[in-house]
Amino acid sequence: MSYKTVLAVLDTQRNAPQITDFAVAIAEQFSAHLVGVHTETLAAVPLIAPMEIPDPTAIEILQESAQRETQAIEQIFRQRTTREGLSAEWRSYMLAAGYASSSVQEVARTADLIVANQSSPSQADHRADLETFLFESGRPMLLVPYTLKQPKPIERVLIAWNGSREAARATFDALPLLKQASSVEVLVIDPPDRGDRDRELAGSDLAATLARHGISVTLTTQDSGGASPAAAIENRLADKSIDLLVMGGYGHSRWWEMFFGGVTRSLLDSMTALTLLSR
């Protein structure tokens, strides 16, 4: 298994250089084809009172601004991919539903890996609906922290393992990266009590499977000690200088504000490492 088609979500001119560089690094690592995608979301049309007809001047200004941003983002993507001699293509759309549209989802579902940026809690204008991509595309997503500006080799990987379907999906979606890492740690927080098995052996079957793939893997079980599992994972990321966190994306409601479970949401708000999520 390898990544042969990588999709870069270039939602704003501000983060386009960063995400392009990270996507280029992944594409080069796996000799993959890189697709850059940007969507102009149709803005609400200002109306002229009292007849409430569309304001043509405002419409023209909005369209021109969106087109300029699209052109700037496309130029960034093309310059970098051309410089590196990559197999690449550009896709841009103007759609009312933005990144949630079926057209963009069709492209996303054919990618081996989606690369996108973390939504900064301080930036309300972040337009890429990451939850929609994760839940509707069916593809793994590699999120880049907005504080991480330059790609670097992924040497140390942490798998947040709780035995769930989502965690299993994320782990095996990450196999190409795990195989090239120098060390992989399977971390189990607060393993459950099972009468037929020692708590310390939680995650041992996964570790054995990864070892059969030739991966250098260790297993750690840890009690949270009353702290949140998210805090325990964050501490491990810092203590071990982790380059990549692998975990499942959890959610029980389809409402926007509840797309991710509590642990996942907390980690996404305070990301310090690349994070691969699958659902």
C-alpha positions in Angstrom: 0.0 0.0 0.0 1.1 3.5 -0.8 -0.3 7.0 -1.4 -0.5 7.6 -5.2 -3.0 10.4 -5.3 -2.8 13.2 -2.8 -5.4 16.0 -2.6 -4.3 19.4 -1.2 -7.2 21.6 0.2 -6.1 25.1 -0.6 -8.9 27.1 1.0 -7.2 30.5 1.6 -4.3 32.4 0.1 -2.9 32.7 3.6 -2.4 29.0 4.1 -1.9 27.9 0.4 1.9 28.1 0.5 2.1 26.0 3.8 -0.4 23.3 2.7 1.1 23.1 -0.8 4.6 22.6 0.6 3.4 19.8 3.0 1.4 18.2 0.2 4.4 18.4 -2.2 6.6 16.7 0.5 4.2 13.8 0.8 3.8 13.5 -3.0 7.6 13.4 -3.4 8.0 10.9 -0.7 5.6 8.4 -2.3 6.0 9.5 -6.0 2.3 10.5 -6.0 0.1 12.6 -8.2 -0.9 15.8 -6.5 -4.3 17.5 -7.0 -4.8 21.0 -5.7 -8.4 22.0 -5.0 -9.9 25.4 -4.2 -13.6 26.4 -4.0 -15.1 29.8 -4.3 -18.1 29.8 -2.0 -20.9 32.0 -3.4 -21.5 34.8 -0.9 -24.9 36.1 0.1 -26.0 38.7 -2.4 -26.6 42.2 -1.0 -30.1 43.5 -1.8 -31.2 47.0 -2.6 -34.1 48.3 -0.5 -37.0 48.8 -0.8 -37.4 46.5 -3.9 -34.9 44.0 -2.6 -33.2 43.4 -5.9 -29.6 42.2 -6.1 -27.0 45.0 -6.0 -25.0 44.5 -9.3 -22.1 46.5 -8.1 -21.7 44.5 -4.9 -22.0 41.3 -6.8 -19.3 42.3 -9.2 -16.9 43.3 -6.4 -17.5 40.0 -4.6 -16.9 38.0 -7.8 -13.7 39.9 -8.7 -12.3 39.5 -5.2 -13.0 35.7 -5.2 -11.5 35.3 -8.6 -8.3 37.2 -7.6 -7.9 34.9 -4.6 -8.4 31.8 -6.7 -5.8 33.0 -9.3 -3.3 33.8 -6.6 -3.8 30.4 -4.9 -3.5 28.6 -8.3 -0.3 30.5 -9.0 1.2 29.4 -5.7 0.3 25.7 -6.4 1.5 25.7 -9.9 4.8 27.4 -9.2 5.7 25.0 -6.4 4.7 21.8 -8.2 6.4 22.9 -11.4 9.6 23.7 -9.5 9.6 20.2 -8.0 8.7 18.5 -11.3 5.7 16.8 -9.8 2.8 15.1 -11.6 0.1 17.6 -10.6 -3.3 19.1 -11.6 -5.4 22.1 -10.5 -9.2 22.0 -9.7 -11.2 25.1 -8.9 -14.9 25.4 -8.3 -17.5 28.1 -7.7 -20.3 26.5 -5.7 -22.9 27.6 -3.2 -22.1 24.7 -0.8 -18.3 25.2 -1.0 -16.3 22.3 0.2 -19.4 20.4 1.2 -20.6 20.2 -2.4 -20.9 16.9 -4.2 -18.5 18.0 -6.9 -15.6 18.5 -4.4 -16.6 15.3 -2.5 -16.3 13.3 -5.7 -12.7 14.4 -6.2 -11.9 13.8 -2.5 -13.2 10.2 -2.6 -10.8 9.3 -5.3 -7.7 10.4 -3.3 -5.5 8.2 -1.2 -4.8 11.0 1.2 -6.3 14.5 1.9 -3.9 17.2 3.2 -5.6 20.2 4.8 -4.8 22.8 7.5 -5.9 22.9 11.1 -8.6 25.4 11.7 -7.2 28.2 13.9 -9.6 28.9 16.8 -8.8 32.6 16.4 -9.7 32.7 12.7 -13.4 32.8 12.1 -13.0 33.1 8.4 -11.6 29.6 7.9 -13.7 28.2 5.1 -12.7 24.6 4.6 -15.2 22.3 6.3 -12.8 19.7 7.6 -15.6 17.8 9.3 -17.4 17.4 6.0 -14.3 16.1 4.3 -13.6 13.6 7.1 -17.1 12.3 7.4 -18.3 12.4 3.8 -15.1 11.6 1.8 -14.3 8.3 3.4 -10.6 9.1 3.0 -7.9 9.7 5.6 -7.0 13.3 6.2 -3.6 14.7 7.2 -4.1 17.9 9.2 -1.2 20.4 9.4 -1.0 22.6 12.5 -1.2 26.3 11.6 1.9 26.8 13.8 3.9 24.3 11.7 5.3 26.2 8.8 7.9 23.9 7.2 7.7 20.2 6.3 10.1 17.9 8.0 10.6 14.1 7.9 8.1 12.0 9.8 10.3 10.0 12.1 8.4 9.5 15.3 4.7 8.5 15.2 2.2 8.1 18.0 -1.0 6.0 17.6 -3.8 6.9 20.0 -5.4 3.4 20.3 -8.7 2.6 22.0 -9.6 -0.5 20.0 -12.4 1.3 18.1 -13.3 1.0 14.4 -12.2 4.6 13.8 -8.8 4.0 15.4 -8.3 0.8 13.4 -9.2 2.6 10.2 -6.8 5.5 10.9 -3.9 3.1 11.9 -4.1 1.1 8.7 -4.7 4.2 6.5 -1.4 5.5 8.0 0.6 2.3 7.1 2.7 4.0 4.3 3.9 6.6 6.8 4.3 4.1 9.6 6.5 1.9 7.4 8.9 4.8 6.7 9.0 6.1 10.3 12.0 5.3 12.6 9.7 4.6 15.6 6.0 4.0 16.2 4.4 4.0 19.6 0.9 2.5 20.3 -0.5 4.5 23.2 -3.5 3.1 25.2 -5.0 5.5 27.8 -7.0 4.0 30.6 -7.2 0.4 29.2 -10.5 -1.3 30.2 -10.7 -4.0 32.8 -11.2 -7.4 31.1 -11.4 -10.5 33.1 -9.8 -12.6 30.4 -6.8 -10.4 29.8 -4.3 -8.2 31.6 -4.9 -4.5 31.2 -1.2 -4.0 30.2 -1.8 -6.1 27.1 -4.3 -3.8 25.6 -3.1 -2.9 22.2 -0.7 -5.8 22.0 -2.4 -7.4 19.0 -2.1 -4.2 17.1 1.5 -3.9 18.0 2.2 -7.5 16.8 0.4 -6.8 13.5 2.4 -3.7 12.8 5.6 -5.5 13.7 4.8 -8.1 11.0 4.8 -5.2 8.5 8.4 -4.5 9.5 7.5 -1.5 11.6 9.6 -0.7 14.7 6.8 -0.5 17.3 6.5 -0.1 21.0 3.4 -0.4 23.2 2.6 1.9 26.1 -0.4 1.7 28.4 -1.1 4.6 30.7 -3.6 5.7 33.3 -4.8 9.3 32.9 -4.8 9.8 36.6 -7.9 11.9 36.5 -6.8 14.1 33.7 -8.5 14.0 30.3 -7.3 11.5 27.7 -6.6 14.5 25.4 -4.2 16.0 28.0 -2.4 12.7 28.4 -1.9 12.4 24.6 -0.8 16.0 24.4 1.8 15.4 27.1 3.1 12.4 25.3 3.4 14.3 22.0 5.6 16.9 23.8 7.6 14.5 25.8 8.5 12.3 22.8 8.8 15.1 20.2 6.2 13.3 18.1 6.1 14.2 14.4 2.7 12.5 13.6 -0.3 11.6 15.6 -2.6 8.9 14.3 -6.2 8.7 15.7 -9.8 8.1 14.8 -12.3 10.9 14.2 -15.2 10.3 16.5 -18.7 11.8 16.5 -22.2 10.7 17.2 -24.3 13.6 15.9 -24.4 15.0 12.3 -24.8 18.5 13.6 -21.8 20.7 12.8 -20.8 21.5 16.3 -20.7 17.8 17.3 -18.9 16.3 14.4 -16.0 15.3 16.6 -15.9 13.6 19.9 -14.5 15.4 22.9 -11.0 14.0 22.8 -10.6 14.5 19.0 -12.0 18.1 19.3 -9.6 19.0 22.1 -6.6 17.7 20.2 -7.6 19.5 17.0 -7.9 22.8 18.9 -4.3 22.5 20.3 -2.4 20.5 17.6 1.3 20.5 17.9 2.1 17.6 15.4 0.8 16.5 12.1 -2.4 14.5 12.7 -3.8 11.8 10.5 -7.5 11.2 11.1 -9.9 8.6 9.6 -13.5 8.0 10.2 
